[in-house]
Amino acid sequence: MLDAFSSALSGLRTSSARLQTSANNISNLQTPGFKASRTVISDVQSGGSRLQGITPNQNSGSIIQTGNAFNAAINGNGFFQVSTAGGGTAFTRAGNFSVDSSGRLVDGTGNPVQPEISLPGGISSFNIGPDGQVAARVGGTTRTLGRISLANFNNPAGLTPLGGNLFAQSAESGQAVLGSPGTGGLGQLVSGAIETSNVDIAEEAVDQILATNAFKANANVIRAADEMTGTVLDIKA
């Protein structure tokens, strides 16, 4: 009887984790560069299931034009680098960049792009080239402001999600290998565009149904086991 309780309880936990992961994916359907995650669940010898972890799906989303010169999408492998508020480095596929009050190129949540790129005042045009070169026209003269570099990893699926569209490197991902767009297997940049979320809403709907059914089934097992336990105790009494 205890085995039935234990097995069903583990099933409730894994089903709940699956539902939460899918709900987070759906809530980020419109988040640029977001990567859908999947729960990794394994069976255990004593019965039931165990949550091994949650891994991001690093397949690319679609590239769409925005008409915003500050935006850039990666057509191929690689991640943008940004500085986080805590002083660390995070990696993202989201190129919905803008300029903050200090003139720095920042991501959608205000994290500065690395290497840092600062824009002077009075620019009349701005461009991000396929090779990451950033240029602006100031006072009738075109000035090169810097170059956006990309990071790649031996195992991108091993990156640790930080929330939203940010990731941190880990032992599983390996160290970041930096380079210019279009070199060393890195993708080129598409100016005036962003990569959309790779969430498949149909897949998430199916996953929600399956996880909900599994949750209900395990709850029913617990209920039945509880009733049987009560019956046995009544007989003994």
C-alpha positions in Angstrom: 0.0 0.0 0.0 2.8 2.3 0.9 4.4 1.6 -2.5 1.2 2.7 -4.2 1.3 6.0 -2.3 4.9 6.6 -3.0 4.6 5.8 -6.7 1.6 8.0 -7.2 3.1 10.8 -5.2 6.2 10.9 -7.4 3.8 10.9 -10.4 2.0 13.9 -9.0 5.3 15.8 -8.6 6.6 15.0 -12.1 3.2 15.9 -13.7 3.1 19.1 -11.7 6.6 20.0 -12.9 5.6 19.2 -16.5 2.5 21.4 -16.2 4.6 24.3 -14.8 7.2 24.1 -17.5 4.6 24.0 -20.2 2.8 27.0 -18.7 6.0 29.0 -18.6 6.6 28.1 -22.3 3.2 29.4 -23.2 3.6 32.6 -21.2 6.7 33.3 -23.2 5.2 32.6 -26.6 5.8 36.3 -27.7 9.2 36.7 -25.9 11.9 37.3 -28.6 14.6 34.6 -28.6 12.8 32.5 -25.9 13.7 28.8 -25.9 11.0 26.3 -24.9 12.0 23.9 -22.1 11.1 20.3 -21.5 11.0 18.2 -18.4 13.2 15.1 -18.4 11.5 12.3 -16.4 12.7 8.8 -15.8 11.2 5.7 -14.2 12.6 4.4 -10.9 13.0 0.7 -10.0 10.8 1.0 -7.0 7.9 2.3 -9.1 6.8 5.8 -10.0 8.9 8.5 -11.7 11.6 11.0 -11.0 12.3 14.5 -12.4 15.9 14.4 -13.8 15.9 18.0 -14.9 14.5 20.7 -17.2 16.4 21.3 -20.5 16.0 24.1 -23.0 15.3 23.4 -26.7 17.9 25.4 -28.4 16.4 25.1 -31.9 16.1 28.4 -33.7 12.9 30.4 -33.8 11.8 32.2 -37.0 13.5 35.4 -38.1 11.1 38.3 -38.7 11.9 41.8 -39.9 11.0 44.6 -37.5 12.3 47.7 -39.4 14.1 48.7 -36.2 17.8 49.4 -37.1 18.9 48.6 -33.5 17.5 45.0 -33.8 19.5 42.0 -34.9 18.9 38.3 -35.3 21.4 35.5 -35.5 21.1 33.4 -38.7 22.8 30.3 -37.5 24.7 29.3 -34.4 25.7 31.6 -31.5 24.5 33.8 -28.7 24.7 37.5 -27.9 26.5 38.3 -24.6 25.1 40.8 -22.1 26.1 42.1 -18.7 23.6 41.3 -15.9 22.8 43.6 -13.0 24.8 41.4 -10.7 28.0 41.9 -12.8 27.9 38.5 -14.5 27.6 37.5 -18.1 24.5 36.0 -19.6 23.8 34.7 -23.1 20.7 35.2 -25.3 19.4 34.8 -28.8 17.2 37.9 -28.3 18.4 40.8 -30.4 15.6 43.3 -29.6 18.2 45.9 -28.7 17.7 49.6 -28.0 19.7 52.5 -26.6 19.6 53.4 -22.9 19.9 56.8 -21.3 23.7 56.4 -21.2 23.8 55.8 -24.9 24.7 52.1 -24.5 23.3 49.3 -26.7 21.2 47.2 -24.4 18.9 44.1 -24.6 15.1 44.1 -24.0 15.5 44.2 -20.2 18.3 46.9 -20.1 21.3 44.6 -19.9 24.3 46.2 -21.8 25.5 44.2 -24.8 29.1 42.9 -24.5 31.5 44.1 -25.8 29.9 47.4 -24.8 28.9 49.6 -27.6 28.2 53.3 -26.9 26.4 55.6 -29.3 27.3 59.3 -29.6 24.6 61.9 -29.7 23.2 63.3 -33.0 23.3 60.1 -35.1 21.3 60.2 -38.3 21.5 56.5 -39.1 22.5 53.3 -37.5 23.5 49.9 -38.9 24.6 46.5 -37.6 26.4 44.6 -40.3 26.3 40.8 -41.0 29.7 40.5 -39.4 28.6 42.3 -36.3 30.2 45.7 -37.2 28.2 48.5 -35.7 28.3 51.9 -37.5 26.5 55.1 -37.2 26.3 58.3 -39.3 27.1 61.4 -37.3 27.3 64.9 -38.8 27.6 63.5 -42.3 30.4 61.1 -41.4 30.1 57.3 -40.9 31.8 56.1 -37.8 32.5 52.6 -36.7 31.4 52.2 -33.1 32.5 48.6 -32.4 31.6 45.0 -33.2 29.1 42.6 -31.7 30.7 39.3 -31.0 28.9 36.0 -30.5 29.5 33.1 -28.1 29.1 29.4 -28.9 29.2 26.3 -26.8 30.0 22.6 -27.2 26.6 21.7 -25.8 24.1 24.6 -26.0 21.4 22.4 -24.5 23.4 22.3 -21.3 23.1 26.1 -20.7 21.3 27.0 -17.5 18.1 29.1 -18.0 18.1 32.3 -16.0 14.5 33.2 -16.8 13.0 34.9 -19.9 15.5 34.6 -22.7 18.7 34.6 -20.7 21.1 31.7 -20.1 24.3 31.1 -18.1 27.1 28.8 -19.1 27.5 25.6 -17.0 29.7 22.5 -16.7 27.3 20.8 -19.1 27.4 23.5 -21.8 31.2 24.0 -21.6 33.0 27.3 -21.7 31.9 30.0 -24.1 33.9 30.3 -27.3 33.8 33.8 -28.7 34.1 35.0 -32.3 32.9 37.4 -34.9 29.6 36.6 -36.6 30.1 34.6 -39.8 33.4 33.0 -38.6 34.2 29.7 -36.8 30.8 28.2 -37.4 28.9 31.2 -36.0 25.9 32.6 -37.8 25.8 36.0 -39.4 23.6 38.8 -38.2 20.4 40.0 -39.9 20.0 43.7 -39.2 16.5 45.1 -38.4 15.2 41.7 -37.4 14.6 39.5 -34.4 14.3 35.8 -33.7 11.0 34.8 -32.4 10.3 32.4 -29.6 10.5 28.7 -30.6 7.5 27.7 -28.6 5.1 25.4 -30.5 1.7 26.2 -29.1 0.1 23.0 -30.5 2.8 20.9 -28.9 2.3 22.7 -25.6 -1.5 22.2 -25.7 -0.9 18.4 -26.2 1.7 18.4 -23.4 -0.8 20.2 -21.1 -3.5 17.6 -21.7 -1.1 14.6 -21.2 0.3 16.1 -18.0 -3.1 16.9 -16.7 -4.4 13.4 -17.4 -1.3 11.9 -15.7 -1.9 14.2 -12.6 -5.5 13.1 -12.4 -4.6 9.4 -12.7 -2.0 9.6 -9.9 -4.5 11.5 -7.7 -7.0 8.7 -8.3 -4.5 6.1 -7.3 -3.8 8.0 -4.0 -7.5 8.3 -3.4 -8.1 4.5 -4.0 -5.1 3.5 -1.9 -6.4 5.8 0.9 -9.9 4.1 0.8 -8.3 0.7 0.8 -6.2 1.6 3.8 -9.3 2.8 5.6 -11.1 -0.4 4.8 -8.2 -2.5 6.1 -8.1 -0.5 9.3 -11.8 -0.9 9.8 -11.6 -4.6 9.4 -8.7 -4.9 12.0 -10.7 -2.7 14.4 
